[in-house]
Amino acid sequence: MTRLRIAITINYLAVGGSQSFALALAQGLVENGHQVFVYDFNLPYFTRSLQKLNSPLLQSNSFSFFQFKIPLPLFFYDTLIRVRLLEIALTWLINILRVRQFKKFVQQHQIEAVSSHLMAADTLSAFAVKNLPSVVHSITLHGSYEGYPKAALKKKREKVFSQVNGIIYLTQKNIEFLNHLKHKNPYTKFRQIYNGYIPQIFERKEKSSTRNELKIAEDSFVFIQVARGTQDKGWQEAINAFLITLQKTKEKMVLLFVGDGDFLSELKKKYSGQQEIIFYGYSGNPIPLIQLADVGLLPTYYKGESLPNTVIEYLFSGKPVLASNIGEINNMLGIGTEAPAGYTFNLSANGGINETELSERMLEYIVHPEGYKKHSANTRIQREKFKMQNCVNAYQQFFTTLMHQN
């Protein structure tokens, strides 16, 4: 395999599965012999930074990291963008600088392939390499376009998708919005590639979390949910189903939430008297917490849900999963095969969660340990499809195909 010079671009280095995957992909490509540059366009109003949180994804020195610098003192920028007209003008000017600087970066470092992740990075990358015919540009669709449909159909997206060389998608619904675009590149190549995962990244020497530290009894059955703290990740629905289950069994149960945000803060106040519900807050490395739990939850109804990283983390930690049938989750868990690693449930006609069905599955794992053990064992089978080496091989083959076509 020819050694490639690859730039991976992201919107901002903040908390999220897309950003985490972009960094893990960079690590995997380096280990396959490529020279990789990670370029952060730095949209500074996102405050939950992986840098500030000392994420283990940033501990690697194997890839080169670059970040666009806002040409203003940050406090001054934050003040200006509060005025709508100033925000529009300032964003327009800074985006011009972003495009120019990244184009210069690509030329200086002799980049051959650009892999962009998330909507703004796709757009800025596309404009930067537009007149660089020797550079191929591939977009990975993580779900942001269907999550923000109005933004996805703006005129500037037409320009992006009229010239992009390749599109990688996680699940079929990722590419459905393209049907509404008038101008597309007829020569664009498509390929479905699952995100890869590198569990070793999270094997840090720090002390592992224990049930005792969280005041959880060793004989408690622990359900855990790790996600962004937005309402559409199904936090309230998980609580409702958990409380229903509590009424149906005398077994000890705990619901452990890992995440933060305004919505979770409100829930924490609301259920402050419920000892069985623990609001841990954000964790830059949730793996030790997942490992002390019994089952992973993700009752999400987020419209852009595609291939949630949380589900992959559950599988690599050996935990069966109870989740919504949305995006690629059914296939992730092997639903319909002889070795499922959990249960999924369909959303209602109005896009809601069936809390009664979720509660029934929770209870089933508690009262039928044989089924629980079988699903736990099946996680070893289902996680095979997310090995980073498989993902990296597919990405580099796709880049090579695009370069030969270019």
N, C-alpha and C positions, 0 to 999 in steps of 0.2 A: 504494500500500500504506500503510495506517494505521501511524503510528509507535507501537510498543508499548513498554511498560515491563516488562521481562522479568528474572526472577531465575533464574539457573542455580545449582543447589545440588549440592555434592559432599560425599562423606564426609570427605575429608582431602586436603590438597594434597600428594600423594606421587606417587612414580614409578608410571606405569601408562598404558596406552593410553586408558582411560576418562577419567582426569583430563586427559590431554593434549588429548583431543578436546573435553572440556567447555570448556577455555580457548580452543581454536581456534574453537569454535562461537560463543563470546562475541565474539571478534574479528570473525568473519564477520557476525554479526547487527548489530554496531555499524556496520560498513561498509555495511550495507544500510539504515542510518538509524534503527535502534532504540536505545533506551536500555537498557543491559544492566548488571546487577549480578551479580557472582559471589560466592556465599556459601559459605564453607567451614565445615562443622560441626565440624571440628578434632577428630578422634579421635587423641589425641597419641601413642599407642603405636606409630604408624607413623613410623619415624625417617628414612626415605629421602625427605626433603622436596624438592619442586621449588624451594622458596624457598632452602633451604640450598645446593642445587646450582646456583643461578643459571640456571635454565632459560630459554632464549629465549622461551618461552611467556609468561613473566611480565614481559617487557620492554615490553609494550604499555601505554600510558596511556589507552587508549580506553575501557576498561570499568572500572567501580568494583569494587573487591575488598574484601570484609568477611570477618572470621574470628571465630568464636565464641571467647571467652576463657575458659579454664578458671578457675573462681573459687578456685583453690588454687595455691600454688607448685608448679611442675611436678615438682620432686624429691619433694615430699610426696605428690602424686598418684601418681607412679610407685611409691612405696613401698607405698601403701595397696592398689593394685590387685593386688599380689602375693598378698594374702590373699583367697581366693575369696569368702567371705561379704561382706567389705568391698568387693570389686570389684563384686559384684552390687548392693549397696545404693548405692554411690557412683555407679555407672553409671545406675541408675534415677533418682536425684536430679538428676544432671547432664543427663540426657536431658529431664527436665521443664523444666529451665532452657533447654535448647536449643530446645525447641518454643515456649516462651513468648517467648523473645527473637526467634526467627525470625518468629513471628506479628506481633510488634510491628514488626519490620523491614519486613514486607510492607505493613502498614498505613501506616507512616510514609512509605514511598517509593512508595505507591500502585501497587504491583505488580499487573499484570493477568494475567500468565502465569508459572507456575513450571515450570521444566524440571529434573527431578532425575535424577542419575546415580549409580548404585550403590545397593545395598540399604538401608544405613542412611540415606542422604540421601532415598531414596524414602519411608521410614517417617516420619522426622522432618518432612519437608515435608508429607506427607499429614495428619498430626495437627495441624500448625500452621494449615493452610488449611481444615480441616474445616468450620468455621462461618463461612467467608468466601465466600459464594455468588458474589461478583463476580470471584473469582480462579479461573482454570482451572489445573489441575495435570496435567502430562504427564510420564510416566515413560519414560526411555529404557533399554531392557534391553540390557546389554552382555555378558551371560553369567554374571553373578554368581549368579543364582538357580539355574541348573542346575549351577554349580560348587560351590555349597553347598546341596544339596537339603534338608537337615534344617532349616537356618535359614530357607529359603524357605517352608517349610510351617508355620511357627509361627503361632499364632492371630492375632498382631498383623498378619500379612500379609493375613489375611482382611479386616481393617478397612481396610487400605490399598487393596486392589483392589475393595472394595465401594463405594468412593467416587471413585476416580481417573477423571478425564475422558478422558484419552487415553493410549495406549501406543504408543511407537515401538520397533520391534524391528529387529535387524540381519539375523537369519536365522531361519528358521521354528522351529528348536528352542528359541529364546529364550522362546517363549510356550507351550511344551508343558506346563510346570509348572502353568499356570493351570487345566488340566483336573482337577487334584487339589484345587483350592480349592472349598469349598462355597458361598461367598458372593462373587459378582462383580457389578459394576455392569453391568446389561444395556445401558446406554446408552454404555458406554465405546467410544471410537473407536480403531481400530487402523490403523497404517500402517508399512510397511517403508521405512526410509530409510537409505541407506548413509552412513557417516561421511564427512565432507569433510576435506580436507587443504590446508593453506596452506604450500607450500614456502618462501615468502618469509620466514616466521618464522625459519627456520633459516639464512637467508643472512646470517650475521653477518660482521663485518669481521675476525674473528679469523683467524689463520693456519690454512690447511687442513692436514689430516694428509697426510703423504707416506709412500710405501713405504719410503723411505730411513730416515725417523725410526723406523719399526718394524722396521728391518733385514729387510725383505722384498725379495727380488730383483725387478727390473722384469719379468723373464720368468716369474715364478711365477704360477700360476693360483690365485687366492685365493677361498676360500669363506668367507662371513661369516655369523654368527648373532648377532642382536641380540634380546634378550628378558629377561624377569625371570629371576633366577637360581634358579628352582625346578626340581626334578627332572623334572616333567611337561612341560617345554618341550623335552625330548628332547636335552639336551646330551650325555649319555653315548652315546646312539644315534648322534648326529652324529659323535662321535669314532670309534666302532666302524666306521661306514661309511667314514669318511675313511681309517682305517688299512687297511681292506680295499682301497680304491682305490689307496693308495700302493704296495701290493704288485703292482698290475697295470699300472703305467705308470712310465716313466723320467722323465716330465715333472715339473718342479718344482711342488709344491703347498703351499699354506698354508691352515690352518684358523684363522680369527680369531674369537674369542669376545668379545662386548661385553655385559657384564652383571656383576652381582656377587651375593653371597649365600653362605651357608654351604656349599651344595651345590657351587657353582663353586669355592669355596676348596679343598674336598677334591679336586676334579678337578685343580686346578692343582698340588697337591702330588703327586698320583698320576702326572701326566704331565709332571713338571718336566724330565725328560730328553728329551722329544720336542720337538725344535727346530721342527718344522713346525707345532706347535700354539701359538698365542699367546693368552694370557689378558690382554686389555686392561684389564678392569675396567669400571666404570660410566662412561658418557658422557652428559652432559646434552644433547649435540647429536651424535648418531651419524652424521649425514648425511655429513660429510667422510670418515669411516671406511668407510661403505657405498660411497661414490664411488670409493675406491681398490681395492675388491674387484671380482670378476667375477660371482659368483653369490650370491644370498641363500638362506639355509636357515631352515626352521622345521619340524622334525620333531616337532611338538607332539602330545601326547595329553591335554592339559588338558581336562577335561570341559566347562568353560565357554567354550571357544574359540569365538568368533563371527566377528568381522571384524577380525583382528589388525592393529593399526596398523603393526607391523613390515613386513608384506607391502606395505602402501601405500607405506611409505618406500622399500622396494626398488624398487617400480615407478616412483616419481617420480625415483629415481636411475638408472633405465635398466638395472636388473639383473634378469635372469630369476630365477625362484624355484623351489626344490625344497622342497615342503612336504607335510604330511599333508592328506588329504582329510577335513577336519573343519570344522564350521561352514559358513561361506560362502566358503571358500578356493577351491574349484573355480570358482565364478562370478567371484571376484575376479581370477583368472588367465586367465579365458576358456577354461577347459578344455572341449573339445567344440566350440569354434568354429574358424573358419579362421585365427584369429590368437592362439593361446595364448602366454602369456608365461612358460611354465615347465611343470613336470610336478608332479602330485600322486600320492600313493600311499595306498592304503586301509590303515586300521589292521587288525591281526589280530583274531581273535575275542575275545581277552582284552584288547584295547585297546592292544596293543604296536605298535612300529615294525618294518617289514620292512627291516632294515639292508642286506641284500643288494640289494634293489631300489633303495634310496637310493644305494648305492655304484655300481650300474650306471648310474644317471642322472648321477652326478658324472662318471664316466668318459666317458659319451657326450658331454658338453659339451666335454671336453678333446680327445677324438680326432676329433670331428666339428664343427669350427669353423663350418661353414655353418649347421648347425642352431642352434648357440649364437647366431650373429649374427642369425638370423631371430627367435628368441625375444627377444633384446635389443631389436630394432626393434619388436616387438609390445608392449613395455611402454608405448610411447607411446599405443597404442590402448586398452589395458586400464585405464590410469590415468585416462582421461577420466571414468569413472563416479564418481571420488572428488574431483572438483573441488568446492571449498568452496561456490562460488556455487550449484551444483545442490543441495547439502545445505541451505544456508541458505534458499533459495527454498522447499524442501519443508517445512522446519520452520515458517517463518512462515505458510505456507498452512495448515498443520495447526493452529497456534495460532489463526488466524482462524476456522477451522471450529469449533473447540471453543468459542470465545467467542460465536459466533452461536448455537450450540446451548445454551449455558449459560443 
